[in-house]
Amino acid sequence: MFFSKSSFGAAFLSLLSLHGAGVTAHRWFNWQFDITCDATAFFVPDNETDLIDFVKAQHTSKTLLKPVGNGHGFGNLTTCVSDEATDRDSYILSLTNLKHLEVFDNHTVVFGGGWDLIDLIPDLQEHGLQVANLGSEMVQNYVGAATTGTHGTGKQHQNLSNKMIGLRLLDATGKIHVITEEATPELLKAFRIGLGVLGIVVEVTLQAEPLTFLKRTTKIVEVPEDSTEMYKEIARIGQKYEQINIIGPNLKWNYTTQQLDPQTQLSLVYCEETDYKGAKNCSNYAIATPPSGILYRGFMGQFEHFFPMENLAEAGKDYFNYAQSQADRMKPYHTVDPVEDGMKGYVSDDVTVITRFVKGDDNWLSPVNKQNLPVNSSGIFATLEYSWIPSYNNYTLQWFYQDLVNEFIPTFGEKHNVRPHWNKMLFNKETYASTIYPKINSWLDIQEKMDPDCQFVNNFLVESLGIDRCKSLF
């Protein structure tokens, strides 16, 4: 199925619309509608053979090809290359029709690259199976989530990519490659975090596990207002629980003083195994399940940074103090009196903070790779997720948030061995990437073999990874 440019070009590219007769669109948006690209066209293959034929046909003209899922990302990782940015044609691809699935007795599951988590999880549950670790949202395409290092929380739980024990990928010439844990274990460590530039993943072999149930508890606690003592206590809490989200300490915008006030109340949301199988009273499959491609239409600035758990007390204090100190820079973007100015409903210009924990791995470009950790390290990572949430969508404020987010890695990256989440706001260049990903040059060698003519890249990936051979494309 092929769609080209038309008068509908400004329409939102939703996977729900791909099958509509006569529907044509070429513009893509991320989940917040603050990042977009304007491609030549988009293509929806009927099956794998259709996709292979299309890729082979486009290789001769070096057409840019960007598979997209549901746009669940804060940065430019999955953005297509806009027509005006290149001399080549630029195509958006959707694999929504690649949805075969087969379950085996050893709890392995083979499925196509078109599956979204919100559809895959209940299907696995019908077979008495589950994915070992999930994030809080499940509108993502599985391949997109796994190959960018999406994770949940748990000191003995790794990110989604680690349960992929086999991949079938299509390179830019249209050739199929099979990478498996049994036959090519080291290559699989490279391909698991492929970021969309090591080939088009057409099929995944997943090591699922028997379905289990968790009891979720929410507890409210107070911590000291002093940031040093505050994060000593948060580090202690992190040691105590295996699987926990620590929500807070947040920073609340004070409309009277025009400053950010620390909120010392934390919500501890932790899970424990249970044999209870009665009525569920927790969220069923996901926090939000809106139409495909649309998750949250409000702007926000957000990063998530990973670092060794041993650094949590110091890193947490440094991040919190730095975020709070930026209040004066935020003043120009805030209304003085929201009630007087006629703003009704929910008003928030706050900074929210969430701490999670993830077990490290050996995947080459994983944000929790253990390749440069000290010998005595636990191999467990803490994460800090910071979100700047405006009262209303405003591009000027959003750009300010991007500038602010950009300052944390240069300020604290080397000090705390920080690695950013690939699919949240990320602005570091290849010089920093080379320090946190020791095998990045070997990974780039594989990328060149899979994509010799730079058809899978975009400008963000070229700059962030140092794909120098592709810089002249933009």
LUMTIPA-386804 format. One record per residue (C-alpha): residue in three letters; residue number from 1; x, y, z. Coordinates in steps of 0.2 Angstrom, whole numbers. Each point is the difference from the previous one (the first is absolute). Layout:
N
{aa->ALA, i->NUM, east->X, north->Y, up->Z}
...
***
This chain:
474
{aa->MET, i->1, east->0, north->0, up->0}
{aa->PHE, i->2, east->8, north->16, up->-6}
{aa->PHE, i->3, east->-5, north->18, up->5}
{aa->SER, i->4, east->8, north->16, up->-8}
{aa->LYS, i->5, east->-2, north->18, up->3}
{aa->SER, i->6, east->-17, north->9, up->-2}
{aa->SER, i->7, east->-10, north->14, up->8}
{aa->PHE, i->8, east->-2, north->-11, up->15}
{aa->GLY, i->9, east->19, north->2, up->4}
{aa->ALA, i->10, east->-2, north->10, up->16}
{aa->ALA, i->11, east->-11, north->-14, up->8}
{aa->PHE, i->12, east->6, north->-10, up->14}
{aa->LEU, i->13, east->8, north->-16, up->-5}
{aa->SER, i->14, east->-10, north->-13, up->11}
{aa->LEU, i->15, east->2, north->-18, up->-2}
{aa->LEU, i->16, east->-19, north->0, up->1}
{aa->SER, i->17, east->-2, north->9, up->-16}
{aa->LEU, i->18, east->12, north->-11, up->-11}
{aa->HIS, i->19, east->-13, north->-11, up->-6}
{aa->GLY, i->20, east->-13, north->13, up->-4}
{aa->ALA, i->21, east->-4, north->-1, up->-19}
{aa->GLY, i->22, east->7, north->16, up->-8}
{aa->VAL, i->23, east->8, north->7, up->15}
{aa->THR, i->24, east->17, north->7, up->-3}
{aa->ALA, i->25, east->12, north->9, up->11}
{aa->HIS, i->26, east->18, north->2, up->3}
{aa->ARG, i->27, east->2, north->11, up->15}
{aa->TRP, i->28, east->6, north->-9, up->16}
{aa->PHE, i->29, east->-2, north->7, up->18}
{aa->ASN, i->30, east->7, north->-7, up->16}
{aa->TRP, i->31, east->-12, north->-3, up->15}
{aa->GLN, i->32, east->0, north->18, up->6}
{aa->PHE, i->33, east->-2, north->7, up->-17}
{aa->ASP, i->34, east->15, north->11, up->3}
{aa->ILE, i->35, east->12, north->-9, up->-12}
{aa->THR, i->36, east->-5, north->-4, up->-18}
{aa->CYS, i->37, east->8, north->-4, up->-17}
{aa->ASP, i->38, east->-7, north->2, up->-18}
{aa->ALA, i->39, east->5, north->-15, up->-10}
{aa->THR, i->40, east->-3, north->-3, up->-19}
{aa->ALA, i->41, east->-12, north->-14, up->4}
{aa->PHE, i->42, east->-3, north->-15, up->11}
{aa->PHE, i->43, east->-1, north->-18, up->-4}
{aa->VAL, i->44, east->-10, north->-14, up->9}
{aa->PRO, i->45, east->5, north->-17, up->-6}
{aa->ASP, i->46, east->-13, north->-14, up->-1}
{aa->ASN, i->47, east->13, north->-13, up->7}
{aa->GLU, i->48, east->18, north->-3, up->1}
{aa->THR, i->49, east->2, north->-4, up->-18}
{aa->ASP, i->50, east->-8, north->16, up->-5}
{aa->LEU, i->51, east->12, north->9, up->11}
{aa->ILE, i->52, east->16, north->-9, up->-7}
{aa->ASP, i->53, east->-6, north->4, up->-18}
{aa->PHE, i->54, east->-2, north->19, up->5}
{aa->VAL, i->55, east->17, north->1, up->9}
{aa->LYS, i->56, east->9, north->-8, up->-14}
{aa->ALA, i->57, east->-9, north->12, up->-13}
{aa->GLN, i->58, east->5, north->15, up->11}
{aa->HIS, i->59, east->18, north->-4, up->3}
{aa->THR, i->60, east->6, north->4, up->-18}
{aa->SER, i->61, east->-6, north->18, up->3}
{aa->LYS, i->62, east->6, north->1, up->18}
{aa->THR, i->63, east->-17, north->5, up->6}
{aa->LEU, i->64, east->-1, north->4, up->19}
{aa->LEU, i->65, east->-10, north->-13, up->10}
{aa->LYS, i->66, east->-7, north->3, up->17}
{aa->PRO, i->67, east->-11, north->-13, up->8}
{aa->VAL, i->68, east->-11, north->8, up->13}
{aa->GLY, i->69, east->-11, north->-7, up->15}
{aa->ASN, i->70, east->-11, north->11, up->10}
{aa->GLY, i->71, east->12, north->15, up->3}
{aa->HIS, i->72, east->2, north->-3, up->18}
{aa->GLY, i->73, east->16, north->10, up->2}
{aa->PHE, i->74, east->5, north->17, up->6}
{aa->GLY, i->75, east->15, north->2, up->-12}
{aa->ASN, i->76, east->4, north->-1, up->-18}
{aa->LEU, i->77, east->6, north->-18, up->0}
{aa->THR, i->78, east->-14, north->-7, up->-11}
{aa->THR, i->79, east->-3, north->16, up->-10}
{aa->CYS, i->80, east->0, north->-2, up->-19}
{aa->VAL, i->81, east->11, north->11, up->-10}
{aa->SER, i->82, east->-11, north->14, up->-7}
{aa->ASP, i->83, east->0, north->3, up->-19}
{aa->GLU, i->84, east->8, north->17, up->2}
{aa->ALA, i->85, east->14, north->-6, up->10}
{aa->THR, i->86, east->7, north->-12, up->-14}
{aa->ASP, i->87, east->1, north->-2, up->-19}
{aa->ARG, i->88, east->-6, north->-18, up->2}
{aa->ASP, i->89, east->-18, north->-7, up->1}
{aa->SER, i->90, east->-5, north->-4, up->18}
{aa->TYR, i->91, east->-12, north->-13, up->4}
{aa->ILE, i->92, east->-9, north->-4, up->16}
{aa->LEU, i->93, east->-4, north->-19, up->3}
{aa->SER, i->94, east->-12, north->-9, up->11}
{aa->LEU, i->95, east->1, north->-18, up->3}
{aa->THR, i->96, east->-18, north->-1, up->8}
{aa->ASN, i->97, east->-5, north->-15, up->-11}
{aa->LEU, i->98, east->15, north->-11, up->6}
{aa->LYS, i->99, east->-10, north->-7, up->14}
{aa->HIS, i->100, east->2, north->-19, up->-1}
{aa->LEU, i->101, east->4, north->-8, up->17}
{aa->GLU, i->102, east->4, north->-18, up->6}
{aa->VAL, i->103, east->3, north->-7, up->17}
{aa->PHE, i->104, east->11, north->-15, up->4}
{aa->ASP, i->105, east->1, north->-12, up->15}
{aa->ASN, i->106, east->16, north->7, up->7}
{aa->HIS, i->107, east->-9, north->17, up->2}
{aa->THR, i->108, east->8, north->8, up->-15}
{aa->VAL, i->109, east->-11, north->11, up->-11}
{aa->VAL, i->110, east->4, north->5, up->-18}
{aa->PHE, i->111, east->-10, north->15, up->-6}
{aa->GLY, i->112, east->1, north->13, up->-14}
{aa->GLY, i->113, east->6, north->17, up->1}
{aa->GLY, i->114, east->-17, north->8, up->0}
{aa->TRP, i->115, east->-6, north->-4, up->17}
{aa->ASP, i->116, east->-3, north->13, up->13}
{aa->LEU, i->117, east->2, north->-4, up->18}
{aa->ILE, i->118, east->-18, north->5, up->4}
{aa->ASP, i->119, east->-6, north->-15, up->-12}
{aa->LEU, i->120, east->15, north->-12, up->4}
{aa->ILE, i->121, east->-2, north->0, up->19}
{aa->PRO, i->122, east->-18, north->-7, up->1}
{aa->ASP, i->123, east->4, north->-12, up->-14}
{aa->LEU, i->124, east->15, north->-7, up->10}
{aa->GLN, i->125, east->-11, north->-1, up->15}
{aa->GLU, i->126, east->-13, north->-11, up->-9}
{aa->HIS, i->127, east->15, north->-12, up->-2}
{aa->GLY, i->128, east->4, north->2, up->19}
{aa->LEU, i->129, east->16, north->10, up->-4}
{aa->GLN, i->130, east->7, north->17, up->3}
{aa->VAL, i->131, east->14, north->12, up->-4}
{aa->ALA, i->132, east->13, north->1, up->14}
{aa->ASN, i->133, east->0, north->19, up->1}
{aa->LEU, i->134, east->-11, north->14, up->-6}
{aa->GLY, i->135, east->0, north->18, up->0}
{aa->SER, i->136, east->-15, north->10, up->7}
{aa->GLU, i->137, east->-7, north->3, up->-18}
{aa->MET, i->138, east->-4, north->-13, up->-12}
{aa->VAL, i->139, east->-6, north->9, up->-16}
{aa->GLN, i->140, east->17, north->-2, up->-7}
{aa->ASN, i->141, east->5, north->-12, up->-14}
{aa->TYR, i->142, east->9, north->-15, up->8}
{aa->VAL, i->143, east->15, north->1, up->-11}
{aa->GLY, i->144, east->2, north->19, up->2}
{aa->ALA, i->145, east->-1, north->-1, up->19}
{aa->ALA, i->146, east->12, north->-15, up->1}
{aa->THR, i->147, east->13, north->7, up->-12}
{aa->THR, i->148, east->1, north->16, up->9}
{aa->GLY, i->149, east->3, north->-7, up->17}
{aa->THR, i->150, east->-18, north->3, up->8}
{aa->HIS, i->151, east->-1, north->-7, up->18}
{aa->GLY, i->152, east->-10, north->-1, up->15}
{aa->THR, i->153, east->7, north->-1, up->18}
{aa->GLY, i->154, east->8, north->-14, up->10}
{aa->LYS, i->155, east->18, north->-3, up->6}
{aa->GLN, i->156, east->-1, north->-18, up->-8}
{aa->HIS, i->157, east->-10, north->6, up->-15}
{aa->GLN, i->158, east->9, north->5, up->-17}
{aa->ASN, i->159, east->-7, north->10, up->-14}
{aa->LEU, i->160, east->-11, north->-7, up->-13}
{aa->SER, i->161, east->14, north->-3, up->-13}
{aa->ASN, i->162, east->8, north->-14, up->11}
{aa->LYS, i->163, east->-15, north->-12, up->-3}
{aa->MET, i->164, east->2, north->0, up->-19}
{aa->ILE, i->165, east->10, north->-16, up->-4}
{aa->GLY, i->166, east->-2, north->2, up->-18}
{aa->LEU, i->167, east->-3, north->13, up->-14}
{aa->ARG, i->168, east->-3, north->-1, up->-18}
{aa->LEU, i->169, east->5, north->16, up->-9}
{aa->LEU, i->170, east->0, north->8, up->-17}
{aa->ASP, i->171, east->15, north->10, up->-5}
{aa->ALA, i->172, east->0, north->15, up->-12}
{aa->THR, i->173, east->3, north->-11, up->-15}
{aa->GLY, i->174, east->-15, north->-11, up->4}
{aa->LYS, i->175, east->9, north->-15, up->7}
{aa->ILE, i->176, east->-6, north->-10, up->15}
{aa->HIS, i->177, east->12, north->-3, up->15}
{aa->VAL, i->178, east->-4, north->-12, up->14}
{aa->ILE, i->179, east->8, north->5, up->17}
{aa->THR, i->180, east->-2, north->-13, up->15}
{aa->GLU, i->181, east->6, north->-2, up->17}
{aa->GLU, i->182, east->5, north->-18, up->-4}
{aa->ALA, i->183, east->10, north->3, up->-16}
{aa->THR, i->184, east->6, north->18, up->1}
{aa->PRO, i->185, east->-1, north->5, up->18}
{aa->GLU, i->186, east->12, north->15, up->-1}
{aa->LEU, i->187, east->-8, north->7, up->-16}
{aa->LEU, i->188, east->-17, north->-1, up->9}
{aa->LYS, i->189, east->7, north->11, up->14}
{aa->ALA, i->190, east->4, north->13, up->-14}
{aa->PHE, i->191, east->-17, north->-1, up->-8}
{aa->ARG, i->192, east->-11, north->0, up->15}
{aa->ILE, i->193, east->2, north->19, up->2}
{aa->GLY, i->194, east->-1, north->3, up->-19}
{aa->LEU, i->195, east->-8, north->17, up->1}
{aa->GLY, i->196, east->-8, north->-3, up->-17}
{aa->VAL, i->197, east->16, north->2, up->-10}
{aa->LEU, i->198, east->6, north->-18, up->0}
{aa->GLY, i->199, east->-14, north->-6, up->-11}
{aa->ILE, i->200, east->-18, north->-2, up->0}
{aa->VAL, i->201, east->-6, north->-13, up->13}
{aa->VAL, i->202, east->-13, north->-11, up->-8}
{aa->GLU, i->203, east->-1, north->-14, up->13}
{aa->VAL, i->204, east->5, north->-2, up->18}
{aa->THR, i->205, east->3, north->-16, up->10}
{aa->LEU, i->206, east->-5, north->4, up->18}
{aa->GLN, i->207, east->4, north->-10, up->16}
{aa->ALA, i->208, east->-16, north->2, up->9}
{aa->GLU, i->209, east->-3, north->-6, up->18}
{aa->PRO, i->210, east->-15, north->-8, up->9}
{aa->LEU, i->211, east->-13, north->12, up->5}
{aa->THR, i->212, east->2, north->6, up->18}
{aa->PHE, i->213, east->-9, north->13, up->11}
{aa->LEU, i->214, east->6, north->15, up->10}
{aa->LYS, i->215, east->-8, north->9, up->15}
{aa->ARG, i->216, east->3, north->18, up->-2}
{aa->THR, i->217, east->1, north->11, up->15}
{aa->THR, i->218, east->1, north->19, up->1}
{aa->LYS, i->219, east->7, north->8, up->15}
{aa->ILE, i->220, east->2, north->19, up->4}
{aa->VAL, i->221, east->16, north->5, up->10}
{aa->GLU, i->222, east->8, north->16, up->4}
{aa->VAL, i->223, east->18, north->4, up->-3}
{aa->PRO, i->224, east->11, north->14, up->7}
{aa->GLU, i->225, east->0, north->16, up->-9}
{aa->ASP, i->226, east->19, north->2, up->-1}
{aa->SER, i->227, east->5, north->-8, up->-17}
{aa->THR, i->228, east->15, north->-9, up->7}
{aa->GLU, i->229, east->-10, north->-9, up->14}
{aa->MET, i->230, east->-15, north->-2, up->-12}
{aa->TYR, i->231, east->10, north->-10, up->-12}
{aa->LYS, i->232, east->9, north->-10, up->13}
{aa->GLU, i->233, east->-18, north->-6, up->5}
{aa->ILE, i->234, east->-5, north->-3, up->-18}
{aa->ALA, i->235, east->15, north->-11, up->-3}
{aa->ARG, i->236, east->-4, north->-10, up->16}
{aa->ILE, i->237, east->-18, north->-3, up->-6}
{aa->GLY, i->238, east->7, north->-6, up->-17}
{aa->GLN, i->239, east->11, north->-12, up->9}
{aa->LYS, i->240, east->-15, north->-7, up->10}
{aa->TYR, i->241, east->-12, north->-4, up->-14}
{aa->GLU, i->242, east->3, north->-12, up->-15}
{aa->GLN, i->243, east->-13, north->8, up->-12}
{aa->ILE, i->244, east->-5, north->18, up->4}
{aa->ASN, i->245, east->-4, north->17, up->-8}
{aa->ILE, i->246, east->4, north->14, up->11}
{aa->ILE, i->247, east->-10, north->15, up->-5}
{aa->GLY, i->248, east->7, north->16, up->6}
{aa->PRO, i->249, east->7, north->11, up->7}
{aa->ASN, i->250, east->-8, north->12, up->-12}
{aa->LEU, i->251, east->2, north->19, up->-2}
{aa->LYS, i->252, east->-16, north->10, up->0}
{aa->TRP, i->253, east->-1, north->17, up->-8}
{aa->ASN, i->254, east->-5, north->13, up->12}
{aa->TYR, i->255, east->-10, north->13, up->-9}
{aa->THR, i->256, east->3, north->13, up->15}
{aa->THR, i->257, east->18, north->-1, up->2}
{aa->GLN, i->258, east->4, north->-6, up->-18}
{aa->GLN, i->259, east->11, north->-13, up->6}
{aa->LEU, i->260, east->1, north->-20, up->1}
{aa->ASP, i->261, east->-5, north->-7, up->17}
{aa->PRO, i->262, east->6, north->-17, up->5}
{aa->GLN, i->263, east->-14, north->-13, up->3}
{aa->THR, i->264, east->7, north->-12, up->13}
{aa->GLN, i->265, east->-14, north->-12, up->-1}
{aa->LEU, i->266, east->4, north->-16, up->-10}
{aa->SER, i->267, east->-11, north->-13, up->-7}
{aa->LEU, i->268, east->8, north->-17, up->1}
{aa->VAL, i->269, east->-8, north->-12, up->-13}
{aa->TYR, i->270, east->7, north->-17, up->3}
{aa->CYS, i->271, east->-5, north->-18, up->-6}
{aa->GLU, i->272, east->2, north->-17, up->8}
{aa->GLU, i->273, east->-4, north->-17, up->-7}
{aa->THR, i->274, east->-17, north->-7, up->6}
{aa->ASP, i->275, east->-9, north->-16, up->-4}
{aa->TYR, i->276, east->-17, north->9, up->1}
{aa->LYS, i->277, east->-10, north->-2, up->-16}
{aa->GLY, i->278, east->-16, north->8, up->4}
{aa->ALA, i->279, east->-7, north->16, up->-7}
{aa->LYS, i->280, east->13, north->13, up->-5}
{aa->ASN, i->281, east->-1, north->17, up->7}
{aa->CYS, i->282, east->16, north->7, up->-9}
{aa->SER, i->283, east->1, north->8, up->-17}
{aa->ASN, i->284, east->-3, north->-15, up->-12}
{aa->TYR, i->285, east->12, north->2, up->-15}
{aa->ALA, i->286, east->6, north->18, up->0}
{aa->ILE, i->287, east->-2, north->17, up->7}
{aa->ALA, i->288, east->-7, north->8, up->-16}
{aa->THR, i->289, east->-7, north->-9, up->-15}
{aa->PRO, i->290, east->-6, north->13, up->-12}
{aa->PRO, i->291, east->-1, north->-1, up->-19}
{aa->SER, i->292, east->16, north->-7, up->-8}
{aa->GLY, i->293, east->13, north->14, up->-2}
{aa->ILE, i->294, east->-8, north->11, up->13}
{aa->LEU, i->295, east->5, north->-1, up->18}
{aa->TYR, i->296, east->2, north->17, up->8}
{aa->ARG, i->297, east->-3, north->16, up->-9}
{aa->GLY, i->298, east->7, north->11, up->13}
{aa->PHE, i->299, east->18, north->7, up->-2}
{aa->MET, i->300, east->13, north->-4, up->13}
{aa->GLY, i->301, east->19, north->-1, up->1}
{aa->GLN, i->302, east->6, north->-16, up->6}
{aa->PHE, i->303, east->16, north->-10, up->2}
{aa->GLU, i->304, east->4, north->-16, up->8}
{aa->HIS, i->305, east->18, north->-3, up->5}
{aa->PHE, i->306, east->8, north->-16, up->6}
{aa->PHE, i->307, east->15, north->-2, up->12}
{aa->PRO, i->308, east->7, north->-13, up->11}
{aa->MET, i->309, east->-11, north->-2, up->16}
{aa->GLU, i->310, east->15, north->3, up->11}
{aa->ASN, i->311, east->0, north->19, up->-7}
{aa->LEU, i->312, east->-19, north->3, up->5}
{aa->ALA, i->313, east->2, north->10, up->15}
{aa->GLU, i->314, east->13, north->12, up->-8}
{aa->ALA, i->315, east->-8, north->1, up->-17}
{aa->GLY, i->316, east->-17, north->2, up->7}
{aa->LYS, i->317, east->5, north->15, up->11}
{aa->ASP, i->318, east->10, north->8, up->-15}
{aa->TYR, i->319, east->-15, north->-2, up->-12}
{aa->PHE, i->320, east->-13, north->6, up->12}
{aa->ASN, i->321, east->11, north->16, up->5}
{aa->TYR, i->322, east->3, north->4, up->-18}
{aa->ALA, i->323, east->-18, north->-1, up->-5}
{aa->GLN, i->324, east->-6, north->10, up->15}
{aa->SER, i->325, east->13, north->14, up->-4}
{aa->GLN, i->326, east->-7, north->3, up->-17}
{aa->ALA, i->327, east->-16, north->9, up->6}
{aa->ASP, i->328, east->6, north->17, up->-5}
{aa->ARG, i->329, east->2, north->-6, up->-18}
{aa->MET, i->330, east->-18, north->-7, up->1}
{aa->LYS, i->331, east->-8, north->16, up->5}
{aa->PRO, i->332, east->-2, north->8, up->-17}
{aa->TYR, i->333, east->-11, north->-15, up->-6}
{aa->HIS, i->334, east->-12, north->0, up->15}
{aa->THR, i->335, east->-16, north->10, up->3}
{aa->VAL, i->336, east->0, north->9, up->16}
{aa->ASP, i->337, east->-17, north->-3, up->6}
{aa->PRO, i->338, east->-9, north->-14, up->-10}
{aa->VAL, i->339, east->-17, north->4, up->8}
{aa->GLU, i->340, east->1, north->18, up->-4}
{aa->ASP, i->341, east->6, north->-4, up->-18}
{aa->GLY, i->342, east->-16, north->-10, up->-3}
{aa->MET, i->343, east->9, north->-17, up->0}
{aa->LYS, i->344, east->-12, north->-14, up->6}
{aa->GLY, i->345, east->2, north->-18, up->4}
{aa->TYR, i->346, east->16, north->-9, up->4}
{aa->VAL, i->347, east->15, north->12, up->1}
{aa->SER, i->348, east->17, north->-8, up->1}
{aa->ASP, i->349, east->17, north->7, up->-3}
{aa->ASP, i->350, east->9, north->-12, up->11}
{aa->VAL, i->351, east->15, north->-12, up->-1}
{aa->THR, i->352, east->-4, north->-18, up->4}
{aa->VAL, i->353, east->14, north->-13, up->4}
{aa->ILE, i->354, east->-1, north->-19, up->0}
{aa->THR, i->355, east->13, north->-12, up->5}
{aa->ARG, i->356, east->1, north->-18, up->-7}
{aa->PHE, i->357, east->12, north->-14, up->0}
{aa->VAL, i->358, east->6, north->-12, up->-14}
{aa->LYS, i->359, east->12, north->-14, up->0}
{aa->GLY, i->360, east->15, north->3, up->-12}
{aa->ASP, i->361, east->4, north->-10, up->-16}
{aa->ASP, i->362, east->13, north->-3, up->-13}
{aa->ASN, i->363, east->-9, north->7, up->-15}
{aa->TRP, i->364, east->12, north->12, up->-9}
{aa->LEU, i->365, east->-10, north->15, up->-1}
{aa->SER, i->366, east->-11, north->-3, up->15}
{aa->PRO, i->367, east->-2, north->15, up->12}
{aa->VAL, i->368, east->3, north->-13, up->14}
{aa->ASN, i->369, east->15, north->-9, up->-8}
{aa->LYS, i->370, east->13, north->-5, up->13}
{aa->GLN, i->371, east->15, north->2, up->-11}
{aa->ASN, i->372, east->8, north->14, up->10}
{aa->LEU, i->373, east->-5, north->-3, up->17}
{aa->PRO, i->374, east->12, north->-2, up->15}
{aa->VAL, i->375, east->4, north->-18, up->4}
{aa->ASN, i->376, east->-9, north->1, up->17}
{aa->SER, i->377, east->-16, north->7, up->-8}
{aa->SER, i->378, east->-17, north->-8, up->4}
{aa->GLY, i->379, east->-4, north->1, up->-19}
{aa->ILE, i->380, east->-17, north->8, up->5}
{aa->PHE, i->381, east->-5, north->17, up->-7}
{aa->ALA, i->382, east->-11, north->13, up->8}
{aa->THR, i->383, east->-9, north->12, up->-12}
{aa->LEU, i->384, east->-6, north->18, up->2}
{aa->GLU, i->385, east->-14, north->6, up->-10}
{aa->TYR, i->386, east->-3, north->18, up->0}
{aa->SER, i->387, east->-16, north->8, up->-8}
{aa->TRP, i->388, east->-3, north->19, up->-2}
{aa->ILE, i->389, east->-19, north->1, up->-3}
{aa->PRO, i->390, east->-7, north->16, up->-6}
{aa->SER, i->391, east->-18, north->6, up->3}
{aa->TYR, i->392, east->-3, north->1, up->-19}
{aa->ASN, i->393, east->9, north->-4, up->-16}
{aa->ASN, i->394, east->12, north->14, up->-5}
{aa->TYR, i->395, east->14, north->-3, up->-12}
{aa->THR, i->396, east->11, north->14, up->7}
{aa->LEU, i->397, east->-1, north->-9, up->17}
{aa->GLN, i->398, east->3, north->-17, up->-7}
{aa->TRP, i->399, east->16, north->6, up->-8}
{aa->PHE, i->400, east->5, north->7, up->16}
{aa->TYR, i->401, east->-3, north->-17, up->8}
{aa->GLN, i->402, east->11, north->-8, up->-13}
{aa->ASP, i->403, east->14, north->13, up->3}
{aa->LEU, i->404, east->-1, north->-4, up->19}
{aa->VAL, i->405, east->0, north->-19, up->-3}
{aa->ASN, i->406, east->15, north->2, up->-10}
{aa->GLU, i->407, east->10, north->7, up->14}
{aa->PHE, i->408, east->0, north->-15, up->12}
{aa->ILE, i->409, east->11, north->-12, up->-10}
{aa->PRO, i->410, east->14, north->13, up->-2}
{aa->THR, i->411, east->-2, north->5, up->18}
{aa->PHE, i->412, east->-1, north->-18, up->9}
{aa->GLY, i->413, east->3, north->-13, up->-14}
{aa->GLU, i->414, east->18, north->-4, up->4}
{aa->LYS, i->415, east->-1, north->3, up->18}
{aa->HIS, i->416, east->-14, north->-14, up->3}
{aa->ASN, i->417, east->3, north->-11, up->-15}
{aa->VAL, i->418, east->-17, north->6, up->-8}
{aa->ARG, i->419, east->-8, north->-8, up->-15}
{aa->PRO, i->420, east->-16, north->8, up->-8}
{aa->HIS, i->421, east->-15, north->-10, up->-5}
{aa->TRP, i->422, east->1, north->-2, up->-19}
{aa->ASN, i->423, east->-19, north->5, up->-3}
{aa->LYS, i->424, east->-2, north->14, up->12}
{aa->MET, i->425, east->8, north->18, up->-2}
{aa->LEU, i->426, east->18, north->-3, up->-5}
{aa->PHE, i->427, east->13, north->12, up->-6}
{aa->ASN, i->428, east->17, north->-7, up->3}
{aa->LYS, i->429, east->12, north->-2, up->-15}
{aa->GLU, i->430, east->11, north->-15, up->-5}
{aa->THR, i->431, east->14, north->6, up->11}
{aa->TYR, i->432, east->-10, north->-4, up->15}
{aa->ALA, i->433, east->-8, north->-15, up->-7}
{aa->SER, i->434, east->18, north->-8, up->-3}
{aa->THR, i->435, east->3, north->2, up->19}
{aa->ILE, i->436, east->-15, north->-9, up->6}
{aa->TYR, i->437, east->-1, north->-13, up->-15}
{aa->PRO, i->438, east->17, north->-8, up->-1}
{aa->LYS, i->439, east->-5, north->-11, up->-15}
{aa->ILE, i->440, east->-8, north->14, up->-10}
{aa->ASN, i->441, east->13, north->-1, up->-14}
{aa->SER, i->442, east->-3, north->-18, up->-3}
{aa->TRP, i->443, east->-19, north->3, up->0}
{aa->LEU, i->444, east->3, north->14, up->-13}
{aa->ASP, i->445, east->9, north->-13, up->-11}
{aa->ILE, i->446, east->-15, north->-11, up->1}
{aa->GLN, i->447, east->-11, north->15, up->-4}
{aa->GLU, i->448, east->10, north->4, up->-16}
{aa->LYS, i->449, east->-2, north->-18, up->-6}
{aa->MET, i->450, east->-18, north->0, up->3}
{aa->ASP, i->451, east->-3, north->17, up->-7}
{aa->PRO, i->452, east->14, north->4, up->-12}
{aa->ASP, i->453, east->-8, north->15, up->-8}
{aa->CYS, i->454, east->-8, north->8, up->15}
{aa->GLN, i->455, east->-18, north->-4, up->-3}
{aa->PHE, i->456, east->-5, north->-4, up->18}
{aa->VAL, i->457, east->8, north->16, up->9}
{aa->ASN, i->458, east->-7, north->17, up->4}
{aa->ASN, i->459, east->10, north->15, up->5}
{aa->PHE, i->460, east->-3, north->-3, up->19}
{aa->LEU, i->461, east->8, north->-17, up->-1}
{aa->VAL, i->462, east->15, north->6, up->-11}
{aa->GLU, i->463, east->4, north->13, up->13}
{aa->SER, i->464, east->-3, north->-10, up->15}
{aa->LEU, i->465, east->9, north->-16, up->-6}
{aa->GLY, i->466, east->14, north->8, up->-10}
{aa->ILE, i->467, east->-5, north->-8, up->-17}
{aa->ASP, i->468, east->12, north->11, up->-9}
{aa->ARG, i->469, east->-2, north->-8, up->-17}
{aa->CYS, i->470, east->-18, north->6, up->-1}
{aa->LYS, i->471, east->2, north->18, up->6}
{aa->SER, i->472, east->0, north->6, up->-18}
{aa->LEU, i->473, east->-17, north->-6, up->-3}
{aa->PHE, i->474, east->-9, north->14, up->10}
***
